[in-house]
Amino acid sequence: MAYSSLTLTSNEPTTLNTPIYLQSKDVLLGTYYASFVSGLDIIPVAASLDTNGFVIAVVPEIILGQSYVFLTKDNSGNLTNSNIIAPEFFLTLCLSRLN
């Protein structure tokens, strides 16, 4: 099965509770989720599309260290061929910003 490519376009360090901006080479229609994979946990979060075509999703608090993110059709937490819209993108999370 051929998937759309996925690129991280955020300029800031990736931290918890901050939005990430992803770009897919294909036009995205309908409802979709950013499914974060950290260890054995799969955490789907609602994603939205901005006016420039970027997918925006907020990194959930439960994500730790090096993780992956997939675009999926639903929030079931299942990563199957029929559910994945765009394959994983590897993320390394930075420590939370210090105030």
N, C-alpha and C positions, 0 to 999 in steps of 0.2 A: 504494500500500500504506500502510495506517495503522499507525504505530508508537506505542508507549507513550512518554509524555514522560519525561524524565530530569532530575532536579534534584540539584545538589550540596548536601549538607547538612552537610559538615564545617565546623567553626568555626575551625580553625587554618589558618595559611597552608599552601598546598600545596607540599610539598617532596619531593625524591627519597627513596625508601625509607620513606615514611610512608603510612599508610592514608588513603584517602578514603572518604567515606560518600556513597552515591548513593541516591536514592529514585525508584522508578518508580511511575507512577500505577496500573499494573496489577499484579496478583499474579504473581510470577515462580515458575515451577516448573522443576525439572530442573537441568541443568548449564549454566552460562553463564560467559562471560569478559568482562573489561573489556579492550577493544582500544584501546590508546593510539596516536594518530597524531601523530608529530612529524616534520616535514619529509616525506621520502619513506618513512620507516620506520613500519611497523605492528607494534606489540609487544603481543600478547595475553597477559594474565596471568589466572590463576584468580581467580574472585571467589566470595565466599560471602555468605550471607544471615544477618543476625543475628536475634535473637528479636523485634526491633521492626520487621522488614521492610526494613531498610536493607541495601543491597548494599555490601560492603566489598571494596576492592581496594588493593593496595600499588602506589604509583607506582614504575615501574621506573627503574633508574639511567640508562638510555640516553635518557630523555625530556629534551628541552631547550626552554626558553622557553615560547612559546605552543603549546599542543597541544590535541588533541581526544580524547575518550574515547567509545566506543560500547559498548553491551552486545551481545555476539554469542553465537551458539549453540555455536561451537567455537573452537579456538585455531589455525586455519589461517592467519590473517592476511589473509583475504579479506573485503572489505566489500561484500557483495552484498545485494540485497533479501531473498533467502531466508535469509541468515545473520544479519542485524541484528535484534535484539530491541527495542532502544531506540536512538534516534538520538543523534547526538553532543552532548556537552556541552563547552563551551570552557573550558580551564584555562590559567591563567597561573602558571607555577611560580616560586616565590621561591627566592632563593639558599639553600643549605643553612644550617641554624642554626649559629651560632657558639657554641663551648663556652667 
